[in-house]
């Protein structure tokens, strides 16, 4: 199971996206190993363009595992944010929350965003 970040979904949903990223997402979907969380869903709906993307987003609830953003995720996100800031790093709160959700649920993140590479090296 992998939490697919918005950055990877964009490549999968758009015709001009990176083919390799889109292929990895498609393989996870086909294998039933794709997950998202409420923050990713919100980001996707916020940026949805056209009827095709909106239709796909509406159907994603059928095939995706939804990872809860519960109290422990928020606590981990706050700890991760403090640790990142302590290192002088400024990382978007959305990415911190998504990374914390993945850690809490013990899954890796499929992404095309270097912030997650940085976050993976920060202990909480």
N, C-alpha and C positions, 0 to 999 in steps of 0.2 A: 504494500500500500504506500502511495506517495501523495502528499498534499501538493496539488498543482497550483502554483502561484499565478496571479494575474498576468505577470510578464510572459509566462509560457502559454497561457490561454490565448493571449493576443496573437501570438504566432500561429496557433492552431486554428483560430477563428477567421483570420483574414487571409485573403488570397496572396497578399504581398509579404506574408510572414516568412520567417526562416524555416525552410523545409525540414531541416534536421530536428529542430525543436518541435515542430508540428508532428513529425513522425513519432517522436518519443511519446508525446501526449496521446496520439492515436493508439499506439501500442498499449499504453496503460488503460485506456478506455476499453479496448478490445479484450484485455485480460481481466477486467473488473477490478483493477488496482488503482483507480483514480479516486481522489478525494478532494474536497474543498472545504472551506470554512466560511462562516458568515461574512468575514471581512473581505475575502476574495469575491464572494458573490456580490457584495455591495460595490466593490470596485468595478466589477464587470458590468453590472447594470448601469453604473454611473457613466461608463464609457461606451455603452452599446450603440452601434451605428447600424441603421437599416433594419428591415424586417427579418432578414436572414439571421443576424446575430441575436436579435431579440427572441426569435423562435427557438434557436438553439439553446439560449439561456433558460427559457421556459421548460425545455425538455430535459435539462441537465439533472434536475431533481430525481429523475427516474433512474439514472445510471451512476450517480456519484454518491459516495459515502460523505455524509456531512459531519465534520469533526466539530464538536461543541467548543465554544469559547466560554468556559466556565470560570469560576473564581480562581482555581489554581493557574489557569492560563493567564489571567490578568496579573496575578502575583508574580509569575515567572516573567511576564513581559516587563513589569516594573523593575525587576531585578536585572534583567537583560539591558534595559535602557540605562539604568544606573551604571552598570559595568561598561557599557559602550561609551557613555559620556565621560566616565572616569578615565578612559583611554583617549579622550579628545575626539571621539567619533560622533558625528551627527548623522543619524540614520532615521528615515521616516518612521513615525510611530506605527503606521500600517504594516510596514515590513517587520518591525519588532513584534507586533502582535501575531502576525502570521508565523514567524519563526518560533515564538513561544507556544503557539497552538501545536505546531508540528512536534516540538520537543515533548510537550505534555502527553501527546498521543503516541509517541514513539515511532513517528514516521519521518521519512526524508522529504525534502522539498524539491520538486521539479521546477526550475526557474530559469529565467534569462536575465537576471538582475544581480549585479555584483555585491549588492548589500547583503545577500544571503551567504555569500562566500565569507564575507567579513564576520557576520554574526555567528557562523559555524565555529569560528575560532575563539569565541568568547564564552567562558564558563560562567554559570550562575550558581 
